[in-house]
Amino acid sequence: MKVIGIIAGVIFVLLIWQGVSFYHSVLDHPNQLEEKATQRAQSESLISTIDEAIHYHGTNEAYVVLKGPNKNGEEVFVFVPEKKAPLVTKKTNEGVTSDAIKNRISEQFSPREIIDIKPGIETNKEDQQVLVWEATFIDTDNRYTFAYYYFSNGEYWRSRTIRQS
């Protein structure tokens, strides 16, 4: 009987230890992704300093999008995929601003609340990467809406809605 109690105690301690370990790994995951993305972008001399790090979870790929000046002092976005794939760099002045997208959303959807607007990469029907602005907001029917606009010209591409429960 004592042996069963000792084994149960050891199993209980192992479960607690694994739970705490998992909890800490989940908390550290975004920071680790940012650190790896920063190291990779800086090692390839694509960005000098990081002004902002944005997490983008696209349909096919997740990215850390870094914003800051490149070695020439030009403001850039560097899209660093979580998987081993080439980095994508785009000068911020080669596209529209998030404020321009905010204005388009207001005109097109009249949202109750704009939650977030961030740059990202999606894949189109031809299986090509498309730089986009993803706008997340609550529409007039109280649904979460994800609207995508082309980064280069701010034109509407597509949207998806999710009904709140």
Phi and psi in degrees as a GROMACS rama.xvg file:
@    title "Ramachandran Plot"
@    xaxis  label "Phi"
@    yaxis  label "Psi"
@TYPE xy
-62.2066  -37.525  LYS-2
-63.2279  -42.0797  VAL-3
-63.1001  -40.9642  ILE-4
-64.2044  -40.9076  GLY-5
-66.2389  -44.8942  ILE-6
-62.316  -43.8548  ILE-7
-62.1151  -40.7045  ALA-8
-63.1187  -43.3804  GLY-9
-63.8226  -44.1563  VAL-10
-61.6492  -42.394  ILE-11
-61.5701  -46.2144  PHE-12
-62.4903  -41.7872  VAL-13
-62.3164  -41.8212  LEU-14
-63.0986  -43.6198  LEU-15
-62.1879  -46.4048  ILE-16
-59.7543  -44.791  TRP-17
-66.6344  -38.7453  GLN-18
-62.9284  -45.2619  GLY-19
-64.26  -42.3197  VAL-20
-61.2657  -44.9736  SER-21
-62.8332  -43.5158  PHE-22
-58.0282  -45.5897  TYR-23
-67.5052  -35.9783  HIS-24
-67.9732  -35.0439  SER-25
-67.0648  -41.3029  VAL-26
-66.1535  -37.2176  LEU-27
-82.4859  -15.8609  ASP-28
-56.3253  -50.9051  HIS-29
-60.2198  -39.5719  PRO-30
-65.9808  -39.8921  ASN-31
-64.0594  -41.1621  GLN-32
-62.2675  -43.9633  LEU-33
-62.8389  -43.2213  GLU-34
-62.6526  -45.5256  GLU-35
-64.6186  -42.3738  LYS-36
-62.97  -44.1388  ALA-37
-62.4842  -46.1591  THR-38
-61.0544  -43.1743  GLN-39
-66.0463  -45.8223  ARG-40
-66.0694  -39.809  ALA-41
-73.1463  -33.765  GLN-42
-67.7173  -27.4057  SER-43
-92.9643  8.96686  GLU-44
56.1856  37.3373  SER-45
-92.7336  -20.7944  LEU-46
-149.155  140.232  ILE-47
-86.622  -55.3811  SER-48
-130.862  156.316  THR-49
-102.824  116.491  ILE-50
-89.6063  -30.725  ASP-51
-154.952  141.24  GLU-52
-122.054  125.24  ALA-53
-121.778  132.181  ILE-54
-93.4251  125.813  HIS-55
-124.85  122.525  TYR-56
-109.188  93.4811  HIS-57
-79.4413  -179.626  GLY-58
-63.423  -42.0505  THR-59
-111.003  -13.9741  ASN-60
-154.992  150.579  GLU-61
-106.573  143.612  ALA-62
-133.468  154.071  TYR-63
-106.866  121.226  VAL-64
-101.05  117.906  VAL-65
-101.027  137.689  LEU-66
-122.259  133.336  LYS-67
170.2  -179.675  GLY-68
-79.9884  145.922  PRO-69
-87.841  -173.648  ASN-70
-65.3751  -18.8751  LYS-71
-93.0257  2.7045  ASN-72
83.6594  6.25806  GLY-73
-85.9024  137.814  GLU-74
-73.4062  127.601  GLU-75
-133.816  158.971  VAL-76
-105.882  133.157  PHE-77
-117.437  118.648  VAL-78
-94.3836  110.703  PHE-79
-107.249  110.78  VAL-80
-72.3719  149.332  PRO-81
-65.6102  -35.268  GLU-82
-85.2344  164.907  LYS-83
-72.5071  98.8087  LYS-84
-148.558  162.715  ALA-85
-61.8592  147.453  PRO-86
-79.3942  152.021  LEU-87
-118.72  129.487  VAL-88
-119.753  136.541  THR-89
-141.447  130.6  LYS-90
-67.5165  138.613  LYS-91
-63.4266  -30.3601  THR-92
-79.6694  -0.410678  ASN-93
-87.126  -0.723588  GLU-94
-135.991  179.261  GLY-95
-81.8987  164.487  VAL-96
-88.7409  164.295  THR-97
-65.3825  -29.4997  SER-98
-65.0238  -38.8144  ASP-99
-63.7704  -39.0448  ALA-100
-66.5305  -40.3754  ILE-101
-58.2466  -42.411  LYS-102
-64.4243  -41.4497  ASN-103
-64.7142  -40.4244  ARG-104
-61.0673  -45.7176  ILE-105
-60.5696  -40.4875  SER-106
-70.4924  -42.5016  GLU-107
-82.8034  -37.9881  GLN-108
-116.412  -18.1023  PHE-109
47.6204  61.4419  SER-110
-69.2981  152.428  PRO-111
-72.1373  -40.243  ARG-112
-151.447  129.644  GLU-113
-92.2019  122.107  ILE-114
-90.1454  -46.3011  ILE-115
-161.756  149.824  ASP-116
-135.783  121.302  ILE-117
-145.964  153.894  LYS-118
-79.071  151.069  PRO-119
-162.403  -177.206  GLY-120
-128.381  129.911  ILE-121
-121.604  170.403  GLU-122
-113.556  129.333  THR-123
-87.6916  -176.296  ASN-124
-63.9098  -26.1294  LYS-125
-85.6961  8.96907  GLU-126
64.0962  33.8001  ASP-127
-108.739  148.29  GLN-128
-74.381  137.275  GLN-129
-127.119  125.32  VAL-130
-77.6078  130.744  LEU-131
-135.979  164.522  VAL-132
-105.199  127.536  TRP-133
-102.944  120.371  GLU-134
-108.076  126.541  ALA-135
-111.597  126.652  THR-136
-155.069  168.447  PHE-137
-102.183  123.473  ILE-138
-84.5868  -176.252  ASP-139
-67.8553  -19.1143  THR-140
-95.3053  15.1662  ASP-141
63.0289  36.0204  ASN-142
-110.425  146.759  ARG-143
-71.9637  131.969  TYR-144
-126.429  136.474  THR-145
-114.127  110.189  PHE-146
-109.273  137.922  ALA-147
-115.743  133.529  TYR-148
-127.004  141.972  TYR-149
-62.5631  132.725  TYR-150
-61.3153  -41.2503  PHE-151
-66.6261  -39.9367  SER-152
-129.67  -4.21464  ASN-153
77.2822  9.2666  GLY-154
-73.418  144.841  GLU-155
-63.7562  136.06  TYR-156
-109.774  -58.0276  TRP-157
-165.74  170.647  ARG-158
-149.017  160.093  SER-159
-137.669  143.838  ARG-160
-123.32  149.61  THR-161
-130.025  124.713  ILE-162
-72.6442  132.982  ARG-163
-79.2518  145.403  GLN-164
